[in-house]
Amino acid sequence: MKLQSRVMRFAGVGLVLCIVGSSVPIHDAMAQGNDPNAFNRLMAPKSSRNPPPAEDGIHDPGSPGTASLQPPRLAFDALPKTNSGNYVDWNKSLQDTKIAPRYDRLDPDAQPVIMDLNIVREVKGSMPNVVYPHKQHTEWLDCSNCHPAIFIPQKGANQISMAEILLGRKCGVCHGKVAFPVAECRRCHSQPKTPAATAQ
Amino acid sequence: MNNGKTTWLFAAVLSVIAVLAVDRAVFAEYGDVVINNYSDAAEMRPVVFPHWFHRIRFRCKVCHADLGFQFKAGGNEINMLKIIDGEYCGACHNGDLAWSVENCDLCHSAKPGTPTQVHESTLQKLLMPVAAPKPAAQ
């Protein structure tokens, strides 16, 4: 009997600690009351996006350096938004000169060598064709970053599949790690197939 | 007796909830790289490299073409000797372009035991869903 009440007390304290520890999701659930649509295990609430380092789960709040690091929101507030990744539209930020990242480590005036060439890849399934813009990629990268190790610079020489991309190869070397995530299907699969082509 | 079983079951369920709550608590930035090649063994905190912070200041090309960083978390055998010699991070973190290596805790700031990974990456979600430090290493 004594043991039971001790266990119950321990369990009660544990429950309180759990509620305090996971206050963000539980608070959301309470706000939504009995909403049958409230269950969504895979999506983090908006309020938990871009937390400061000490609360992000990988930085050690006990480390003396953690408090000195810039909280992401301080930098992101002025930048255009998207719905995935860092929730920042990095390409628009660059186009609108909201950011001015250097192209050279030492020379702040060095300009990127832009190549404006779209590559259209016709895809086999029902998804729209992929339009690959060299322009946005050469804003950030050097030719040697992709050619020839990741992509052979020759038409028809590269076999690409979503499976490979999901495993972090081909486009997945950057997309799904740092560049916009793979779940943003339509940013690549952006060219509708013509009705005739679909019927064939 | 039956009541006792219920309490133990209750306690077990609570501990499962507690574990889930810990997992939910990882909200690090997309592209944050944890590098733990040598840190744990050297009793330093693992390194967190924030891609977002660096891409505001430099284009990908600067580190990934000019400085030779491979596109793979933990794929560059970076150690403090190389950094002090001006390679990898040391090309900028030299007290001239960016703060220098004596600020150990600014990079070595991850929870001890956090494995090498790219946070929020497709691979992390598909193959290594638990982003929290391994309990055994804590």
Interface residues (C-beta under 8 A of the other chain):
Chain A: L3 Q4 V7 M8 F10 A11 G14 L15 L17 C18 G21 S22 V24 P25 A44 S48 R49 N50 P51 P53 E55 D56 G57 I58 H59 D60 S63 P64 G65 T66 S68 L69 Q70 P72 A75 F76 S84 G85 N86 V88 W90 I99 P101 R102 Y103 D104 R105 L106 P112 E139 W140 L141 D142 S144 N145 I165 L166 L167 G168 G172 V173 C174 G176 K177 V178 P181 V182
Chain B: N3 G4 T7 W8 F10 A11 L14 S15 I17 A18 L20 A21 V22 R24 A25 V26 F27 A28 E29 Y30 G31 D32 V34 R45 V48 P50 H51 W52 F53 R55 I56 R57 F58 R59 C60 K61 V62 H64 A65 D66 L67 F71 A91 C92 L97 N103 C104 D105 L106 C107 H108 S109 A110 K111 P112 T114 V118 H119 E120 S121 T122 L123 L126 A131 A132
